[in-house]
Amino acid sequence: MTSLIAAVKMKIKRVKPGGQLQGRKVSSVFKTWRGTPEEMRRLRKPRMRLESGAECCADWVREQPKQQRYLVMGKKTGSGGLVANFVLPWSRSRVRT
């Protein structure tokens, strides 16, 4: 089975113990799987958990300002949950080569 990947630009409302991220608002969805309308509706205010062993990332997100937007990439698990494996502050700067 292939892993289903999602990439979204979002604000984080709260970080719960155990590394669960609760999204406040998704500004843009860059990549997603073809899901049901209910799954796409839930992706607007996602609940993701961090990969195991990523508690330091949860602490780092807690220290950031609430208005910060993040690029969050993750994959859908077999049970229907989302696991975030890449969290980066969003910026508009472009890298030119």
N, C-alpha and C positions, 0 to 999 in steps of 0.2 A: 504494500500500500504506500502511495506517495504521501508525503507530509503536505498539508494544506497551509499556506503561508499568507499572512496578512501584514500590511505596512500602513500605518496611520499616523497622521499628525494630530496630537491631542493634548489636552490639559489634564493633569492628574488631580483629582479631588482629594483623595486620601490614600495613605499607604497603611494597610492593616498589618498587624503582627503576622509573621509567617511569610511575609513578602508578597501579599496580595495587593495589586494596584487597582484602584477604582477610578475609572475615567470620568471626567466631568463633561467634557465636550470634545467631540471629534471634528476637527476642522476639515480635514481632507482624508480620503481613503485612496491610497496610491495603488495598492495591489491587494486582491482578495480572491477567495475561491468563489465558485458559483454556488450560492447557498439559497436557502428558502427565504422568503421575505421576512419571516420572523428572525432568522439569524442575522440578516442585514440590519434589521431594526435594533437588535441587541448590540450590534457593533458600533452604533452611534454613541452609546455610553458603556464602553466595555469594562468587564471585570477580568483582569488578567492576574496570573500569579507569576512570580519570577522563577527562573530555573533554580533547582536545588543548589544550595551553596552560594547564593547571590544576596545574602543579607546585607552585605556592605553597600550594594547598589540601592537597597531600600532606604538605608540610612542617608545616603547621598541625596536621594530624591526628596526626603523629608526636609533637608536643609535648604533646598532651592525655593525661590519665591513661588507663591501659588499661581501667579499669572504666567509662569514660564510654560512654553509649548515644547513638546517633545516629539521626536520621531521615534516611534515604537514599532519594532518588528517582532513578530512572534509566529508561532504555529499552533494550529488547532490540534487538540489531543483527540484520542478515540472517544473519550467520554463527553466531548462537546465543549470543553473548557479551552481557554487560550493561555499559552505559556509564552511570556515575553522573554526573548533572549538577546535583545539589543535595544538599549534606551539611550538616546542622545538628545541634548538640548537642540532645539530647532533654531537655525539662523538663516538669514537670507543671503549670506555671503556666498559667492561663487568662486570656485577654484578655476583659474585660467591657466592653460598650459601653453 
